[in-house]
Amino acid sequence: MDGLRTQAVTALVLHLVSLVACCNVLGVPGAVLAGLALRRAGTTPRAARRLLLGCWALLGLGALFVLAGITVLAGLSPDRFG
């Protein structure tokens, strides 16, 4: 049970940091899922695990979106065509 709470708090912090630092738009739904998992960790651990799985998936997907955006912006730089 403590492992689920620790994982939920970690996911919540990582989603909020990714939202602020990387402009990760999937940080908001991920933080909501992490908050819900934190709330359910004590009462329904199975539901908390499913919420955390979705939370980690959103974090990974958001990181891919940020990397894709950086790649596109780097490819469109004017120095490349100069």
Secondary structure, DSSP 4 states (H G I P E B T S, - for coil): -HHHHHHHHHHHHHHHHHHHHH--TTHHHHHHHHHHHHHHTTT-HHHHHHHHHHHHHHHHHHHHHHHHHHHHHHHT-HHHH-
